[in-house]
Amino acid sequence: RVHLIKDKDGIDDYLAKNIKGLSKQEAAACRNSYKKNICIDMLRQGYHKSFSELFALIQKWNALREAAGPGSAIWQQPSLEEQPDKLDQLYHFLTRAEAAQRAGNYEEVYNNQLNLAYCFNDSEDKWLRNYFYEQCFNTAQLIKIDGGKKEAQAHANMGLISEEQGDIMKAAEHYEAFYELTLGSTWKDETGRTYNSLACEHLWKTYTVLADKMLEDKQHQQVIKTLKKAFKMAKEG
C-alpha cells in the first residue's frame, strides 16, 4: 500500500527509520539542499523505493570520492547531489521504474533502468552506468514474454562491464550466454546489425585475448582450443 508523507516531520521520521545509519539531523539536511524538492516529491507520491535508491547512490558516490582521496578525478567533480541534471534523470526514470514494478510490468522496469544506464555513459559516471546495467540484468531474468531478447541484451552489457574491469573469463561467460540466447533470432540493434552477429564478434575478440593470456602462462593446449573457438566465431559472424 502506498503511504503518503505529508509534512517535514513525517519525512524526517521516515528517513531516520528507513535509511540505515541516517540520523534525524542528516534527514533534516536532505530537506535543505537542491535535492529537497526531488526527495519530498518522491516521498509525498509514495515512491519510497526510488528515494532509498537515490539516497544510496548519493552515499556511494561520496564513499567512492573519499576512497579516491584528494587529487583524484572524482574528488574534483561536484557530488551527485550537486548535479541537478543527473538528479532530474534519476528522479524521472527511477519513479517510472517503481511504478512499472508495482504494476508487474517488468519490461517497462527494464526499459527505464536501461535509459538510466544510457544517461551515465561518460567516463566519470561509469560506476552509475554499471549499476543500472546490473539492475537491468536482474530485471531481465523476470521477463518471460520476449523470448529472451532483453536477457540477451543484458548479458551483452554485463560482458562489456567485465571486459572493462579486466575479468575476461567472466566477460566470455556473459558473451557465451548472449550468443546462445540469440541463436536463430532476427533481433537487431539500432544500426541494423543482428544480435547474433554482435555476439560472435564479442566472442572471437574475447577468445583471442584469453588465448594471449594462456600463451603467457604457457598453456599451449588451451591456447589451441581457444583460438579454434575464436576462429569458429569469426567465421560464423
Secondary structure, DSSP 4 states (H G I P E B T S, - for coil): ------SHHHHHHHHHHHSTT--HHHHHHHTTSTTHHHHHHHHHTT-HHHHHHHHHHHHHHHHHHHHH-TTSHHHHSPPGGG-HHHHHHHHHHHHHHHHHHHTT-HHHHHHHHHHHHHHT-SGGGHHHHHHHHHHHHHHHTT--SSTTHHHHHHHHHHHHHHHHTT-HHHHHHHHHHHHHHHTT---B-TTS-BHHHHHHHHHHHHHHHHHHHHHHTT-HHHHHHHHHHHHHHHHH-
